[in-house]
């Protein structure tokens, strides 16, 4: 979402649509990366799911389902990052 969005009257709109509201997502999450050994399509679908859920609920979902996920989000004018527990273990090894 940090690259794929459009501006209208000074407001940014994400290209990611929340299926619950049928509107663009509105939170500070900029990017999610998921690593899986299943397929690229599965990784992409999971990353989109986590993007829709947002930084807090996406991280909770990733941890609950033992996903390797990396989150980048906007905070106080800069990019911050967080990792699911499985991703942290993956990085350490």
N, C-alpha and C positions, 0 to 999 in steps of 0.2 A: 504493500500500500504506500510505501514511501516513493515509489516510482510510478505506479499505475493508479492515477486519480485525476480528477479534473476540478477546476475551480469555477464557482459561479457566485458572483456578487461577494467575493472575498471569502467564501467558505469552501473548504475542500471536501470532495465527495469520493469515497473509496469505490474501487471497482468490485469489491467483495460485497455480495448481497447476503443479508441475514435472512434465511428462509422463514424464520418465525415472524418477521415483520415485513418482509419483502422490500426492505429499504437498505441503503448502504450502511455498513457497520460504522459506529461512531464511538471509537475508543482510541487509546494511545498506542495500541499494538501496531507496529510497522511491518514486521516480518516474522514468519515462523518456518523453521526447517525441521523436518522429521527424517530420521534415518531408520530404515527397516530393511530386512533381508527378503521381504516378500516380493515387492515390485515398485517401480517408480510411480505407477498409478496409485497404489495404496499410500505411499508416502505423500503424494500430492493431495489426495483426498483427506488424509489425516491432518496435514498442515492447514488446509482450508477449514476444516472443522475447528481446529484450535484457534485459528484466526477469527472465526465467527464468535467463538466463545469468549474471546478477549483474554487479557493477560492473567487475570486471577483465576477465572474458571477454566481457561485453557490449560494452565499449569496444573491445576487440581486434576483435571481429566487425564492429562498426560501421566501424572504420577499414579493415579488410580489404575490406569490401564498399562502401566509399565512401558511407556513409549520413550524413545530417545528424541527429545525435542529441545530446540534452541529458540528462544524468543528475543526479539529486539523491539523495544518500545521507546516512545518519546517520553521524556521526563525532564521538566525544568529546562527546556531549550536544548537538550542534547539527547543522544541515543544512549539507552541503558540496555543491559542484557540480563537474561535469567535462563536457567537450565533446569530441565526435569532431573529427577534423581538418577534415572537410567542414563541420561546423557552425561551427567557428571561422572558416573562410574565408567562410561565409555571413553571419555576424554582422559581420565586418570590412567586407564590401561592403555 
